Amino acid sequence: MNKNIFKSIGAVVAGLVAIIALSTGVDFLLGALGVFPSLTDMTTPHAPWMLAIALVYRSIIAVFGGYIITRLAPQNPIRHVYVVMAIVFILSVVGVVAGWNLGNQWYSISLAITGPLFILLGGKLYR
């Protein structure tokens, strides 16, 4: 098997892990600091300003993730970014459908639209 295939898989996985781990990490940190309700507390609703802050930092993290993908991709870095964009979009749509009855649909839909676009921006920044 070609070594570049493993590097390509590694670039995609590293980008996904960076985006997911950093987003979750900031969520936990803000919950621990008392800025947001704890992630285990599903009864406390999130105010629109909390979701707006989350959208901003998740967008910044998505740009960073796109940058990492293109930095690690052995060749055709934007193709790797497109793969991660597709994965993130699919996961985001699943999140929109699963959480539709929980309210704040604007936040879920915004993540589904902007997440892949900010990943692409991060990929373009490296180039």
For each residue, the residues with C-beta under 8 A, 3 or more apart:
1: 5 6
2: 5 6
3: 6 7
4: 7 8 74 75
5: 1 2 8 9
6: 1 2 3 9 10
7: 3 4 10 11 72 73 74
8: 4 5 11 12 73 74 80
9: 5 6 12 13
10: 6 7 13 14 72
11: 7 8 14 15 68 69 72 73 74 77 80
12: 8 9 15 16 69 80 83 84 87
13: 9 10 16 17
14: 10 11 17 18 68 69 72
15: 11 12 18 19 65 66 68 69 72 80 81 84 119
16: 12 13 19 20 65 84 87 88
17: 13 14 20 21
18: 14 15 21 22 61 64 65 68
19: 15 16 22 23 61 62 64 65 84 88 119
20: 16 17 23 24
21: 17 18 24 25
22: 18 19 25 26 61 64 65
23: 19 20 26 27 57 58 61
24: 20 21 27 28
25: 21 22 28 29
26: 22 23 29 30 57 61
27: 23 24 30 31 36 39 54
28: 24 25 31 32 39
29: 25 26 32 33
30: 26 27 33 35 36 53
31: 27 28 34 35 36 37 38 39
32: 28 29 38
33: 29 30
34: 31
35: 30 31 50
36: 27 30 31 46 50 54
37: 31 41 44 46
38: 31 32 41
39: 27 28 31
40:
41: 37 38 44
42:
43:
44: 37 41
45: 103
46: 36 37 50 51 54 104
47: 50 51
48: 51 52 104
49: 52 53
50: 35 36 46 47 53 54
51: 46 47 48 54 55 104 106 107
52: 48 49 55 56
53: 30 49 50 56 57
54: 27 36 46 50 51 57 58 107
55: 51 52 58 59 107 110 111 114
56: 52 53 59 60
57: 23 26 53 54 60 61
58: 23 54 55 61 62 111 115
59: 55 56 62 63 114 115 118
60: 56 57 63 64 118
61: 18 19 22 23 26 57 58 64 65
62: 19 58 59 65 66 88 114 115 116 118 119 121 122
63: 59 60 66 67 118 119 121 122 125
64: 18 19 22 60 61 67 68 122
65: 15 16 18 19 22 61 62 68 69 84 119 122
66: 15 62 63 69 70 81 84 118 119 120 121 122 123 124 125 126
67: 63 64 70 71 122 123 125 126
68: 11 14 15 18 64 65 71 72 122
69: 11 12 14 15 65 66 72 73 77 80 81 84 119 122 123
70: 66 67 73 77 78 80 81 122 123 126 127
71: 67 68 77 126
72: 7 10 11 14 15 68 69
73: 7 8 11 69 70 76 77 79 80 81
74: 4 7 8 11
75: 4
76: 73 79 80
77: 11 69 70 71 73 80 81 123 126 127
78: 70 81 82 123 124 127
79: 73 76 82 83
80: 8 11 12 15 69 70 73 76 77 83 84 123
81: 15 66 69 70 73 77 78 84 85 119 120 122 123
82: 78 79 85 86 120
83: 12 79 80 86 87
84: 12 15 16 19 65 66 69 80 81 87 88 119
85: 81 82 88 89 116 119 120
86: 82 83 89 90 116
87: 12 16 83 84 90 91
88: 16 19 62 84 85 91 92 115 116 119
89: 85 86 92 93 112 115 116
90: 86 87 93 94
91: 87 88 94 95
92: 88 89 95 96 108 111 112 115 116
93: 89 90 96 97 112
94: 90 91 97 98
95: 91 92 98 99 108 111 112
96: 92 93 99 100 105 108 109 112
97: 93 94 100
98: 94 95
99: 95 96 102 105 108
100: 96 97 105 108
101:
102: 99
103: 45
104: 46 48 51 107 108
105: 96 99 100 108 109
106: 51 109 110
107: 51 54 55 104 110 111
108: 92 95 96 99 100 104 105 111 112
109: 96 105 106 112 113
110: 55 106 107 113 114
111: 55 58 92 95 107 108 114 115
112: 89 92 93 95 96 108 109 115 116
113: 109 110 116 117
114: 55 59 62 110 111 117 118
115: 58 59 62 88 89 92 111 112 118 119
116: 62 85 86 88 89 92 112 113 119 120
117: 113 114 120 121
118: 59 60 62 63 66 114 115 121 122
119: 15 19 62 63 65 66 69 81 84 85 88 115 116 122 123
120: 66 81 82 85 116 117 123 124
121: 62 63 66 117 118 124 125
122: 62 63 64 65 66 67 68 69 70 81 118 119 125 126
123: 66 67 69 70 77 78 80 81 119 120 126 127
124: 66 78 120 121 127
125: 63 66 67 121 122
126: 66 67 70 71 77 122 123
127: 70 77 78 123 124
